[in-house]
Amino acid sequence: SQQGEEDPQALSIQEGENATMNCSYKTSINNLQWYRQNSGRGLVHLILIRSNEREKHSGRLRVTLDTSKKSSSLLITASRAADTASYFCATDAATQGGSEKLVFGKGMKLTVNP
Amino acid sequence: DGGITQSPKYLFRKEGQNVTLSCEQNLNHDAMYWYRQDPGQGLRLIYYSQIVNDFQKGDIAEGYSVSREKKESFPLTVTSAQKNPTAFYLCASSFRGGYNEQFFGPGTRLTVL
C-alpha cells in the first residue's frame, strides 16, 4: 500500500537554485522521514520529523510537516550537482499497538545541472 | 566498520530456480526488512522481522520466503512461484519500531533469464 506520494515526480534545476519536493499522505502518522537514493544504490536517511513538529533543519535541508493537510515538504537550498538523486518520503502509520514498518512513496527524481 | 551488507550485487537466475539473497548487519538492530524496487514503483515491502525467530508478511510476500535464525542475518529466498522476480532488492535494518530510521544495504539486482 502506498502511503506517501511525492510531487513533482521529476525536477530539473540549475546548480545553486533551491529544490522543493512535496509529499502527501493519507492516514495519521507518528513520523515522516525523507530518504535519498543515488542511482543503483541503497537509500540513505536524510531527516525525520515527528508528528508534533512543524519544521526541522539539517544543513541545507529544511523539512516542514502540516498534519492538518497531511503533507510535508523537503527544501534543498543552494543545490549542487551531487544532490542529483531520487528522493523518497516514508511514513509510519499511527496504529494501535505502535508502528512497526514504514511505507514509502514512489519517489521523485531530482536532477541538478552544473 | 558498522553497516549492512547484501550479496551478491548482481544475480542471474534461470526460470524455475530458487535463489537466496543474503543480508547481514552488525548494527545490533532488532528489526530487518526486505523491499523490492521496480522502475517507477518505489519500494514495496516483502517481509519484515522485529525479533529473532519471528517475521511478518509485507505487501507483496507471495513467492518469497525468509528466515531469521540470527539477529545479524535475514536471508530472502525468491522461489519459482514468484512470477516476475526481476527487480532490485533492498535490505534494511533499524532499531525496533517504525518510528526509527532505517539503514539500507547496497542492494541486489536479480535478473531472470
Interface residues (C-beta under 8 A of the other chain):
Chain A: S1 Q2 N30 N31 Q33 Y35 G40 R41 G42 L43 V44 H45 L48 R50 F88 D92 A93 G98 S99 E100 K101 L102 V103 F104 G105 K106 G107
Chain B: A31 Y33 Y35 G40 Q41 G42 L43 L45 Y48 Q50 Q56 G58 D59 F88 L90 A92 R96 G97 G98 Y99 E101 Q102 F103 F104 G105 P106 G107 R109
